[in-house]
Amino acid sequence: MAEPVTIEQQARTAGAQPTELRRRAPLPLSGIPVFNYHGLGDGLSSGIPRDAQRFWLRPSQFRDHLAHIREAGFHVATLGELEAVSSGRVRRGPAVVLTFDDGLTSDYEFAFPLLVEFGMRGVFFVNPSTVGGAGYLSWAQIAEMSKAGMAIQSHSHHHLDLTVLPRKALESELADSKRSLEDHLGRTVEFLAAPHGLLNRRVVRSALASGYRAVCSTRCWPANPRSRVFTRITLHRDIGMDEFHAFLTGEVSIYARRLYRGMLHRPRRIAGHLAGIIRYRWLRQAAPVSK
C-alpha cells in the first residue's frame, strides 16, 4: 500500500529546474486554480454517455499535466490547505488543486497510481449510493486511496440536482453522504462538490449547516481560498498544453474564452436543469421522500 504523501515531501519531490514553463501571465488572475477531472481512459466505451465523453481525458494527458505542474514550479495542495497556502503558512509558491468527480473506477486505475508516482495528492468526490456499482469505486479502493493521502469528499448521496430538491430531501442528500463517507473512512468530510455544478444560495446554506466547510462549483475561475464556494476549471478531452498552462498560470484571456463559451451553452444548461427536475419527480414517485 502506498504511503501517505505530505505536502513537504511533495515539494522535495517536485524540485524542478527553472524552464520556460515557469513563465507566468503578465497580470495573472488572483486565486488558486482548482482543476476538475472526470474519467480517464484511452478509449471511450459505449457505456459512457455521449454528453460525458468530452470530459474523459487520456491517462497520457493526465501524466503530461502532472509533469507540467512539476516543471512549472507549482505544488499540489488539497482543498483543506488552501487557506494555509494563501496565507503563507504552508510552503510559499504557486499552488494548484486536482479534483475528480463521480468516484469512477478510472480514478483508482489511472489517476491514483499516477498521483502516487509524482508524489502528488488529489481530491476525489464520491457518491456513496454508487460505490461498488459497475464502473464505480469500491469501498476497499476508496479506503486504500484515503490511506495513501488522497482526500475523499462528498458529491452528494445520489448525484441529483440539489437545487430542485425540497428542504428535507436536500438535507438528507447532504447529511447521508457525509455520514456514510465518514463512517467508512474514519475521517472528517469537509467539502461538497455539487452534482453537475448546479448551485444556489439555498444549497450552499444547507451544506454549511450540515457541517461542510465549503462547496465546489464548476464556474471557470481561480478559487478564492477564503470563500465558501470554490470555483473549479472543468477540463475537456481536447485541451492542449498551451491552454492547460494558461489556466494554471491565470491568463485572463483563456478564462474569458471559457466563460464566453459557457454563455453560449446556457440554453443547454437550462435544459439539463429541467431534465433534473423531471428525473427527481420520477424518482420521488418510485421511492417517496419522507417528510
Disulfide bonds with the S-S distance in Angstrom:
none
